[in-house]
């Protein structure tokens, strides 16, 4: 099987892309605990299946695999 690792340190920064999104009213930020319920509600409207359990796990310090 091929190596599936991604070298994240080689990814170019996207200042220009983020600036264009910000001008369009889109802000990229780290999700915090107060954002959890809104993100869960958003995932329910955007996905065909309910992934709320996975979203909740993403906010935990020890996500289940």
C-alpha positions, 0 to 999 in steps of 0.5 A: 500500500502506498504511503498516505502521509501528507507533509503539511509543512509544505502546503503554501499559506493561503493569505490571498484566499482567506482575504478574498473569503473575508471580503465576501463575509466568510471568516475561517477560525478555530471551532471552540466549545461555544460553537459546537451546537451551531456546527452540529445544527449546520452538519444536520442541514448539509449532510444526507445522514446525521453525523452529529455524533462524529461532530461531538467527538471532534470536540472531545479531547479523546475522540473515538475511532 
